[in-house]
């Protein structure tokens, strides 16, 4: 995530530091290393904040390729990467591809964490929103129902779900 960047009030400074860190890690490790993929992921988030979604998209895709090859296809960080990719695609109004990215993240989260888990719940929510944006209201309704059910279960366990939809 953006943990390293939250230390700084100026995300331009954070982006600059991420680029420096990326250069150092590439020199020490190689471009195809899972620690490099973390920096690519964080740098992509900076680009999204700036509204440069094309650059973000390229970095997310590269991070996914690195994570698939170095961490395996069932790693939690890969689920995070697909969810972030979906977010970028949704910001670009590419709802059908965003939906696919969120469904990949959902598949991994279900496999890794199970149904009643915050990241899994978040994926159901994102898919619901993408389907709504595509006017696929019947399919969206089922994802919303599941999302709300998981959200309620998480709340009973005192786990807060970010950006809960109530309509």
C-alpha positions as CSV (number, residue, x, y, z in Angstrom):
1,X,0.0,0.0,0.0
2,X,0.8,3.6,0.5
3,X,2.2,3.2,4.0
4,X,5.6,4.7,3.1
5,X,3.9,7.6,1.3
6,X,1.6,8.4,4.2
7,X,4.6,9.6,6.2
8,X,4.9,12.5,3.8
9,X,2.4,15.2,3.3
10,X,3.5,15.8,-0.3
11,X,2.9,12.8,-2.6
12,X,5.3,14.3,-5.1
13,X,8.1,13.8,-2.6
14,X,6.8,10.3,-1.9
15,X,6.9,9.6,-5.7
16,X,10.4,10.9,-5.9
17,X,11.5,8.7,-3.0
18,X,9.8,5.7,-4.5
19,X,11.6,6.2,-7.8
20,X,14.9,6.4,-5.9
21,X,14.1,3.3,-4.0
22,X,13.1,1.5,-7.2
23,X,16.4,2.4,-8.8
24,X,18.3,1.1,-5.8
25,X,16.4,-2.1,-5.6
26,X,16.7,-2.8,-9.3
27,X,20.5,-2.3,-9.0
28,X,20.8,-4.6,-6.0
29,X,18.2,-7.3,-6.9
30,X,16.9,-7.2,-10.5
31,X,13.8,-5.8,-12.1
32,X,12.1,-9.2,-11.8
33,X,12.1,-9.4,-7.9
34,X,9.1,-9.3,-5.7
35,X,10.4,-6.4,-3.6
36,X,10.7,-4.4,-6.8
37,X,7.0,-5.3,-7.6
38,X,6.0,-3.7,-4.2
39,X,7.6,-0.4,-5.3
40,X,6.0,-0.6,-8.7
41,X,2.7,-1.1,-7.0
42,X,3.2,1.9,-4.7
43,X,4.4,4.1,-7.6
44,X,1.3,3.1,-9.6
45,X,-0.8,4.4,-6.7
46,X,1.1,7.7,-6.9
47,X,0.2,8.0,-10.6
48,X,-3.4,7.3,-9.8
49,X,-3.4,10.1,-7.3
50,X,-2.0,12.4,-10.0
51,X,-4.7,11.2,-12.5
52,X,-2.1,9.6,-14.7
53,X,-3.9,6.3,-15.0
54,X,-2.1,5.1,-18.1
55,X,1.2,5.1,-16.3
56,X,-0.4,3.5,-13.3
57,X,-1.9,0.8,-15.5
58,X,1.5,-0.1,-17.0
59,X,3.1,-0.3,-13.5
60,X,0.3,-2.5,-12.1
61,X,0.6,-4.9,-15.0
62,X,4.3,-5.1,-14.6
63,X,3.9,-5.7,-10.9
64,X,1.4,-8.5,-11.6
65,X,3.8,-10.2,-14.0
66,X,6.6,-10.0,-11.5
67,X,4.5,-11.3,-8.6
68,X,3.1,-14.2,-10.7
69,X,6.6,-15.3,-11.6
70,X,8.3,-14.8,-8.3
71,X,5.5,-15.4,-5.7
72,X,3.3,-17.8,-7.5
73,X,-0.3,-17.5,-8.8
74,X,-2.0,-18.0,-5.4
75,X,-0.1,-15.4,-3.3
76,X,-2.0,-12.7,-1.3
77,X,0.0,-9.9,-2.8
78,X,-1.2,-11.0,-6.3
79,X,-4.8,-10.5,-5.1
80,X,-3.8,-7.0,-3.9
81,X,-2.3,-6.3,-7.3
82,X,-5.4,-7.4,-9.2
83,X,-7.6,-5.3,-6.9
84,X,-5.4,-2.3,-7.5
85,X,-5.4,-2.9,-11.2
86,X,-9.2,-3.0,-11.1
87,X,-9.3,0.3,-9.2
88,X,-7.2,1.9,-11.9
89,X,-9.3,0.5,-14.7
90,X,-12.5,1.7,-13.0
91,X,-10.9,5.2,-12.7
92,X,-10.4,5.0,-16.4
93,X,-14.1,4.1,-16.9
94,X,-13.0,0.7,-18.3
95,X,-15.6,-1.1,-16.3
96,X,-15.6,-4.5,-18.1
97,X,-11.8,-4.9,-17.6
98,X,-12.0,-3.6,-14.1
99,X,-14.7,-6.2,-13.4
100,X,-12.4,-9.0,-14.7
101,X,-9.5,-7.7,-12.5
102,X,-11.7,-7.6,-9.4
103,X,-13.0,-11.1,-10.2
104,X,-9.4,-12.4,-10.3
105,X,-8.7,-10.7,-7.0
106,X,-12.0,-12.2,-5.6
107,X,-11.0,-15.7,-6.8
108,X,-7.6,-15.4,-5.0
109,X,-9.1,-13.9,-1.9
110,X,-11.7,-16.7,-1.6
111,X,-9.0,-19.3,-2.1
112,X,-6.5,-17.7,0.3
113,X,-8.7,-16.1,3.0
114,X,-12.2,-17.5,2.6
115,X,-15.5,-15.6,2.2
116,X,-15.7,-13.7,5.4
117,X,-12.6,-11.5,5.0
118,X,-12.3,-7.8,4.4
119,X,-10.5,-8.1,1.1
120,X,-13.0,-10.6,-0.2
121,X,-15.8,-8.3,0.9
122,X,-14.2,-5.4,-0.9
123,X,-13.9,-7.4,-4.1
124,X,-17.7,-8.2,-4.0
125,X,-18.3,-4.5,-3.5
126,X,-16.1,-3.4,-6.4
127,X,-17.6,-6.0,-8.8
128,X,-21.1,-4.8,-7.7
129,X,-20.1,-1.2,-8.6
130,X,-18.6,-2.2,-12.0
131,X,-21.7,-4.1,-12.9
132,X,-23.8,-1.2,-11.9
133,X,-21.7,1.1,-14.1
134,X,-22.2,-1.4,-17.0
135,X,-26.0,-1.4,-16.4
136,X,-25.9,-5.1,-15.5
137,X,-28.4,-4.6,-12.7
138,X,-29.6,-8.1,-12.1
139,X,-26.0,-9.5,-11.9
140,X,-25.0,-6.5,-9.7
141,X,-27.8,-7.2,-7.3
142,X,-26.4,-10.7,-6.4
143,X,-22.9,-9.3,-5.7
144,X,-24.4,-6.5,-3.6
145,X,-26.4,-9.0,-1.6
146,X,-23.2,-11.1,-0.9
147,X,-21.2,-7.9,-0.2
148,X,-23.8,-6.7,2.4
149,X,-24.0,-10.2,4.0
150,X,-20.2,-10.4,4.4
151,X,-20.0,-6.8,5.6
152,X,-22.6,-7.5,8.3
153,X,-20.7,-10.6,9.4
154,X,-17.4,-8.6,9.6
155,X,-19.1,-5.8,11.6
156,X,-20.4,-8.4,14.1
157,X,-16.7,-9.4,14.5
158,X,-15.9,-5.7,14.9
159,X,-14.0,-5.4,11.6
160,X,-14.7,-2.2,9.8
161,X,-15.5,-2.4,6.1
162,X,-14.2,0.7,4.3
163,X,-16.6,2.7,2.1
164,X,-19.7,0.7,2.9
165,X,-22.5,1.1,0.4
166,X,-25.9,1.8,1.7
167,X,-28.7,2.6,-0.7
